[in-house]
Amino acid sequence: MRVTKIFYNGAVYTADRQWSKAQAVALAGTKIAGVGSSDQILAYKEENTQVIDLQGKMVLPGFVDSHAHPSWGGTELLYKVDLFDCKDVDEYLRRIEAFLEEYPHITFLQGVGWVNPHFPPQGPSRFMLDKIRPDLPMAFDSGDHHSVWANSKAMELAGIDENTVCPEGGVIEKDPVTGELTGTFREAAQDLVRKIVPDYSVEEYMAGLLKYQEIMASYGITMSHDAMIDGDGPAYQALLRLEKENKLISKMNVSFNTYADDPLKDADQYERYRQETDGIMLKGKHVKFFVDGVIEASTAWLKEPYANRPDYCGEPIWKEADLKQVVVLADQAGLMPHFHVIGDRAAEQMLDVLEYVEQVGGPKKRMPLAAHVQLLDPIDLPRMKPLNVAISADPYWYVKDPGYYFKLEEPFLGKERVEKEYPMKTFFDAGLIVASASDFSVTPVPKPLRGIQMGVNRCYPEMNKEDPNCVLGKEERVSLRQMIESFTINGAKVLGREDETGSIESGKDADLVILEKDLFEIPEDEIAFVEVCETICRGETIFKG
């Protein structure tokens, strides 16, 4: 194949098995043709080969976000009120009012990004929204997407009142004094509201996905994992169309959603899903299971009670027998299980289920993916490697955030337990494959360089890495090399695509990111602020700074 591009005079970190460092890389169309010294690779030059002097810049495999939500996140970028980064309740209300001034004829107002620390334990109140436009139905997703804040009109349309039965695995918040519904619905109870929220069209999802990919390319991301797709929904059809029409500019994996209240829904379609997503850019290799909820909504499932609720440990979302049955069906269809696990009891149940799957399905190559793993009982750690459990970690959350950590996590978990949340070094030391992820749009600006620095320092890049009031679990800091692996080759491994991407090796796809500076040659405190110069996916430049 003709050599189309040569990059030379750089610091090329390949992320291969030997962690080789080179000076140059040659591309032949969509593939990597060679890696080596500048002299070696310049010898590949042909008549029309484009030759680029890197002038010492760093080249890495393209970054991988191993757990995100591009479908809904993309539509949020285009169509919803942005409530992220508001400083207080008044700012939420001002943004909502400003959106309505700009779009006065909207018939159902949606938004995203509010956070629990700004409100009492029972969540935000519907009456605040009613004062803005009582005739207009409104529903706003929390930043973590585990709660919905609705106004009275939306509740009326959904038929929700004090007599509404809360679905299993959900919470309908009530005022502790009056007993009135506040308008906040958590976990499975969100569906009571969401059933009347208009969905987006296939074309709107397509536009949102392309907007998402455009932004992620500027961060150096060449592959993302859409962690929750409904097989019968328009977002899935949007992805299939983008693949068929060759419009995806970066690679995409999907996890197909499951439903604890209807366990066998779509289970007979798993084989079809796997086959029709076996594309060039798009692959469907996982089935998604929510084992529990989140700490901040008191829906995570813990082994010991919440510190602020000594009689309550949270609850499982699935009946264990149902969970075992559906994971076995996914395994038989050749799909890997992808678990949302936050609490230590949820992690234990995941391992119990995986051991059952091994007994039923027998030995074969599997790599179950555990996302988040905020808390883990040390007694369960040795069970993970024999089951080949991989971790999708969230380094963007490795910080004592003034809102979440001190207002929610510490009061809910207690000081001793909260200090041990979000392990990472523990997983590397146990020999597990650890990939990094953003959970976008939970992390609204998922720049991998920011995530890399946070994994190394365990605090926001703007913070003092020596301040114990900023650093979360100093003992869980990992090396720069480990963080790069988590965003490159390990991301490719957990998504089942390490044969085509994740490292810079001859024959693999030309998925690269070029950085302004060599991360190994600068202070750790500067990593997050290094510029992305160029992002390349399958030989095509998809971003140039």
N, C-alpha and C positions, 0 to 999 in steps of 0.2 A: 504494500500500500504506500502511496506517495506521502512523504513527510510534509505536513502542511505548516507546522510551526515549530520553532525551537526557542526555548527560554534558556538563557545561559547567564553565568556570572551572578548566581544567586545562592541562597541558603535553602536547599531543597531537603526538607525532612519528610521521608517517605512513609513513615509509620508502618513499615514492613516488619517481618518477624525479627530482623536484626537491628531494627531502628536505624537503618542506614541513612547517612547524610550525603547528599550529592550537591553538585553545582548547577546542573542543567537537566532539562527534560525535553524530549522531542514528542510531538503529537503527530499522529497520522489520522486525520479526520476525527472520528469520535474516540479513538483509542490512544493509549500511551505507547509510543514506539520505542522509547529507550530512556534510561536514566543513568547519569554518570557524571564525569568531570566535564568541564566546558569543552576541552579539546576533544574528548570522546564524542560528545553529542553534536558539536559543530561539524564533525565529519559526516553526519547524516544529511547535511544541507544539500538540497537539490535546486534546480533552476528557479522554481517559483516558491520556495520555502520562505515563509516569513520568519525573520530572526529578531528576537527581542532581547536586549541587554537589560537584565534585572537590576543591575547596579547595586547588588548586595541585598535586595529585597528577599523576604522569606516566602517560600512556597510550601503549602501544606495540602493534603487531600481536602476536598471540599467538606465543609462542616455538615454534620448530620444532627437534626433535631429528632430525637427518638420517641417523643411523645408530645404532640401538639394538637390543635384543633383548627386547622386551616379552613374548613368549610364554614363553620359558624363564625370563626374569627374573621374570615374574609368579608362576610356579610356585615359584621359589626363595623368594619372599617368604612363601609360604604353607606349603610342604611340606618344605623342606630345612634341614639344619643350616647356620647362618650362621657361616662362618669368616672373614668379612671383618673387617679391623681387629684381628685377633689380633696380639699383640706378639711371641710366640715359639711354639715347638713345643708347650711345655707348655700354653699357652692353647688351642691347637687341640684337644689331647687332652681337656682339661677340658670344653670345649664339647660335644664328641662324647659324653662320658660323661654330661653333664647332659641332653642330648637323649634319650639312651637311658633315663635314669631317668624322664623325663616320658612317653616313648612306649615302654615295655618290650616291647610285643607287635609292633613293626614287623618286617616280614619281609625288607626290603632297605633299608639305610640309605644315603641320599644327602645330599650337602652341597656347598657351593660357597664359594670365597673364599680358599683358601690361596695363598700367593705363593712364588715360587722363591727370593727372597733368604733365606728362613728355612731353607733346606736346602742340602746339597751339590749339585754340578753334576748328579749322577745322580738328583736328586729325592728326595722323601720315601720312607720305607721302609714296606713292607707289614707288617713285623714289629711296628711300633709299634701298628698297628691290631689285629693279631692278639691282642695282650695284652689288649685291651679286651673283645672278644667274638669268639673264633675261629670260632664256629659261624654267625655272622651275616655275609652278604655286604655289603660296603661299597664305595662308589665316590664320590669327591669331586672335583668339577671345580675346577681352578685358577681364580683370579680372572679371568684373561684367557681362559679357556675353550679354551686350546690344549694342556692336559695333564689327565690323569686319574690320581688316586692311588687304587689299589685294594688291598684286603687279599687274603690268600691264598685265602679262601673264594670271593670273587668270581672270582679267577683260575681256581680249580678248576672252577667252574660254567661259565666261558667256555672251558675246555679249553686254557688258556694254560700253557705250560711252556718250558723252555730250548730246545726244538726248534721252537717256534712261529716261523713265517716272518714277518718284519716287513713289513707292506704298504708299497708304494712311497709315498714322501712321509711316512713315519712314523718314529718312534724308540721302541724298547723299551729302557728304561734298564736297565743292569746294574751291579752292584757292581764297581768297578775292580780290587778285590783278589780276591774270591771268584768273580766271574763270575755270581753269582746274580741273578735278576731282582729289581729293587728294588720293583716294584709301581707304577712311574711309566710312563705311556704318553703319547706326545706326537703331536700332529697326527693323521695318518691311523691311527696305531696305537691311538688312543683307541677306535676302532670295535670293536676286539677285545673291549673291556670293555663298551662301551655296548650292544652287541647283546643282552646279557643283563640290562640294567637295565630294569626295568618302566617303560613310558611312562605318562604321565598320560592320563586320560580326556578326552573333549571337554568335559565339564562342569567338570572340574578346571582345564583350560586357560582356559575362559571365566571362572571365578572369579579365576584369576591375572591375566588380562588386565584385568579390571575393577578389581582391586586396584591394578595398575600405573597405570591411567589416573587413578584417584582420587589417588594420590600425585603423579603428574606434574602434575595440575591445580593442586595446591598450590604448585608451582614456576613456574606460569605457562605451561605447555606445552599447546598446543592441537593439535599434530600431531606424530606420531612415525613413524619408519620401522623396521619390523621387518625387520632386514637379512638374515634367513636362515630361510625357511619351506619345509618339505618339502610339496610339493603333494599327496602322498598320505598326509599325517599328520594326527593329531587336532588339532594347533594350528591348521592351516589351516581345518579344519571348524569349529573354535571361532570363528574370526574371521568366517567366512561366516554362522554363526548369529547372532552378535552384531550384524552388519550387518542381516541379515534381520529380526531382532526389535527393531531400533532401540534397542539397549542401549549402543552405543558412545557415550561422552560427549565424546570428542575424535576427531580425524581420525587415520587410520592408513594408511600405505602399507606394502606388502610387497615383498620381493625373494624370488624363488623360487630354491631351492637347486639347485646342480649337483653332479656327482659325477665326480671325475677318474678314479676306477676303473671307472666305468660311464658314459662321456660322453654317450651318447644317452638315458639314463634321463630320462623325462618330457619330452624335447624335442618330442615330437609333441603334447604337451598345452599348450604355451606359449600358443597362440591361445585355448584354452578358459580358461586361468587369467586371461588379460587380460580376457576378456569377463565372466567371473563375478565379478570384483572391481571392475567398473566401477560402484561404488555411490556413495552420497552421502558417507559417512564413510570407507569402505574403497576403496582403489585399489591395484591391482597393476601396477606399471609397470617393474619391473627383474628381471633374472636375476643371481644372485650367483655370483661366481667367486673362490675362494681361489687366488691366484697363488703365495703362499708362506706361511710361518708367522710366528713372532715371534722377536725378538732373544733374549729371556730364556730361550727353550728351544733356542736355536741352530738354529732352523728357518727363519729369514728367509734369503732368497736375496740374497747380496751380490756385488758386482763384484770386491771384494778380500777376501782371507781374513779370518776372525775373528782379532782380535788375540791371543786365547788359544789359537787352533787354526790355526797358520799354513799348514796344508795343506787347510783346509776353508772353503768359501764358502757352505755351505748348499745346498739343492737345490730345484728347482722342484716344485710339486705336480702340475702338468699337463704332459703331452707337448704341445709347441707345436702340432702339427698338430691334435690333438683340441681344444685350446682355440680355435683359429681356427674349426674346424668348428662348434662349439656357439655361439660368439658370433655367427657368421653366421646360424645358425638363429634365435637370439633376435632378431636385427635384422630378419629377414624376418617374424617374428611381431609386430613392432611393440613389442618390449620393449627397454629400455635395459640395457646391461651395467653391472654394479656390481662393482668389483674390490676385493678385499682385497689391498693392496700395502704391504709394510713395507720390504723391502730395495731398494737401488738397481737391482740386476739384475732384480728382479721388476717394478719400474716400467718398465724398458726393454722387457721382454717384453710388458707390457701395451700399450705404445705400438706395438710391432711388430705386435701382433695387430690393434689398431685401424686401423692403416694398411692392413692386409690387408682388413679389413672394408670400408673406403672403396673399395678397388679392386674388390672383388666386388660390393658393394651399390650403388655409385654415390653421387653426392651427394644427401643429404637431411638434414633436421633431426635431429640427434642430440645428446645430451649424456651421454656416458659418465661414470660416477661413480667416482672413485678415492678409496677410504677409507684413512685413516691416513697413508700416504706418509711414513714415518718418515725415510727417506733418499732423496735424489734426486741423481743426477749432474747437475751444472749443464749438461752438454752435452745432456741430454735435455729441459731446460725449454722451449726454443723449439719443440719438437715438440708441446707440449700444446695451445696455443691454436688452431692450425690444425685440430686434431681435436676442438675444443670440449670438451676434458676439464674436468670440474668436480671440485672437491675437497671431500670430507667430512672436515674436520679435527677434531682432538680436543684442544681447548685445555685440558681438565682434566689433560692429561699434560704440559703445558709447564712443567716444573719440574725442578730437580735434586733429585729425591726421595732422601732418605737411604738408602732401601733399594734401589730399582730403579736409580737413576742410578749411585751410587757402588759398589754391590756387583755389579751385573750389566752395565749398559750401557757404562760406561767400561772395565771389564776386557775385555768381549767385543768392543768396537768400537775401542778405543784413544782417547786423548785428542783427537786432531785430528778424527777422524770424528764422535765423539759430540757435540762442541760444535756440530755443524751439523745435528743431528737435529731433526725436526719443524719444518720451515720453514712460515711463514704469510705474513709480509709479502712474501716472495719470490713467492708465488702471486698475491697481490693486485697487486703491481707488474707481474706478467706479463699482467695483464688477465683472469685466470681468475675464474670464479664460485666463491667459497669459502663453503661452509656450515659450520656447527659441529655437533658431535655428541658424545655421551657414550660410546657403545658399551656402555651399561647392559646388564648389571650389572657389566661390567668397571669402570666408574665407578659405585660403588654408590649415591651420592647426587648425581644429575645435575642440580643446580640451575643453570639457565642464567646467573643473575646471578654465580654463582661462576665459571663458564666465561668469562663476559665479562671479569671482572677478571683472570683468569689469561691471557687473550689479550692484554690491555693491558700487564700487568706481567711475564708469563712466570715466575711463581712462585706458590706457594700464598698465599692471602689472609692467612694467619697469619704469613707470612715477611716479612723486610725486602727490599723490592724493589731495594735498592742493594747487597745482599750478593751477590758473584759466586759464592759457594758455594750460593746458592739459585736464582739467576736462570739460566734456560736460554736462551741465545741472545738477549741483549739487543737485538741488531740486528734480530731478527724480531718485535719488538713492533709491534702495529698500533694504530690509533686506536679510540676508543670507538665512533665511528660505524661503522667497519668491523665491529667485533664485533657490534653490534646488527644490522647487515645480515646477518651470517653466521647469526644465530639467528632471522631473520625472513624477509625477502624472498628472500635467497639460498637459504635452506632450502626455501622454496616452489618456487623455480626448479629446483633439482636434483631435486626430487621430482615435477616436471612439473605443479605445481598453482598456479602464479603467477597464473593468470587468476581464481582463486577466493579466494586467501588470500595472506598474507605482507606486505600493506601495508594501510593504512587509507584506502580510496578508495570512493567511491560505487559501489554495485553489487556490490562484493565481499562475501563472507561476513563476518559480524560476529564475527571472531575477535580478541579483545583481551586484553591483560593490563594491569591498573592497579597501579602501584607507589607505595609510600609517598612516595618522593622522586624528584625529577628527577635522573637520573644525571649529566646535564651540569652540575649545580649543586653537586655534592658532590666531595670528594677521591676520587681513583681508589681509594684504599685502603679505601673504605667501600662500594664497589659490591656486593660479595658479601653484605653484611649488610643490605641494603635489604629491607624486607618486601613480599611480594606481597599486595596487598589484595583483588584479585578477578581471576578468570579467566573469560572468556566465550568460548564456542565456538558459532558459528551462532546468536548472540543469547541463548543460555541461559547463566546463571551456573553454572559447574561447580565453582567454589571461591570461598569468601568468607572472608577472614581476620578 
